[in-house]
């Protein structure tokens, strides 16, 4: 079965783009667009950088640094896969549920 592809009209720093993604991935793509737009607008408004291409490169470097810091040996997610992170989150939910269940009986 072939994945359905949808097109989204988005705006980044006032520039219109038509992007494609698989059906069901649109929310993640829109979140990425919003994040990038925020980063680029912040750089544009705070720095003396001229030109959208330079702003885009600076934003890409910032986002890349954020990503790499989570993968670095000192980073909070070092050595963990996404599955490991999900497992840890599920375990935290279980611990919280066990701790909060007795509290619910008080009310």
N, C-alpha and C positions, 0 to 999 in steps of 0.2 A: 504494500500500500504506500502510495506516494504522499509525503507530507504536504498539506495545503500551505501555500505561501500567501501572506497578506502584505499589503503595502500601507505604510503609515506616513502621513505628512507631519513633519516636525519642524521646529525652529530652534536654531542654536545661534545665540547672539544676533537675533533678528534676521538671520539668513535661513530661507526655507530649504528643506531637504526632503526627498522622498526615499524612505528606507523600506527594505523588505525583511521579513522574518517569518519563521514558521508560526502557524496558528498556535496560539497558547503561549507564545514567547513575547507577545506584545507588551505586557506589563513590565517585564524585565527590561526590554529595550527602551520603553518610555522612561523608566527609572534611571537608566544609564544616560539617556539624553538630558534629563533634568539635572543630574549630577554634573555632567560635563558642562552644560550651559552655566550652571552656578559657578563652577571653577573658572571658566573662561571669563565670565562677567566680573568676577572678583579680581582676577588678574588685570583685566582691562581698566577697571575703576580704580585700582590701588597703585598700579605701576605706570611707568612712563613708556611702556612698550607700545609701539605702533604697529599696526598690521595684524590682521586676523591670523595669518599663517604663523607669526611669531607667538601670538597669544595661544594658539592651538598647541604649538610645540611646548611652551611653558606648562600648559595645563596637562599635556600628555606626560611630561617629566614628573610633575607632581603626583599624578595618579599612579604612575609606574613606581615611584618611590614608596607610595602608600602600600601598593601591592607587594613589593619586594620586602618591605619591613615586616609584613605578616608572615613571610616565608623565611626570613633570616633566622639563624640559629638563636638569636636573642628575642625574636618576635613572639607574640602571644600564641601563634598557631604553628610554630615551627615543628616540623616533623609530623604534622597531622594531615590526614586526608579529609576531604569534605565528609566522608562517611564517619570518620573518627569524631569530627566536631559534632555531627548530628547525634551520634551515640552519646557523647558527653552531655549535650543539651537534654536529650531524653532522660538520662540518668539524673540530671539536676531537677527536672520536672518531677520525677518519682520521689526524690528526697523531699522536695517542697510539699508534694501532696501528702506524704506521710507526716511531715511536721505540722501541716495546717489542718489536717483532718480532726485531731483532738480539739483544736480551737473552734471549729464549726459547731461542735457539740455544746460549747459554752453559750452559744447564742440561740 
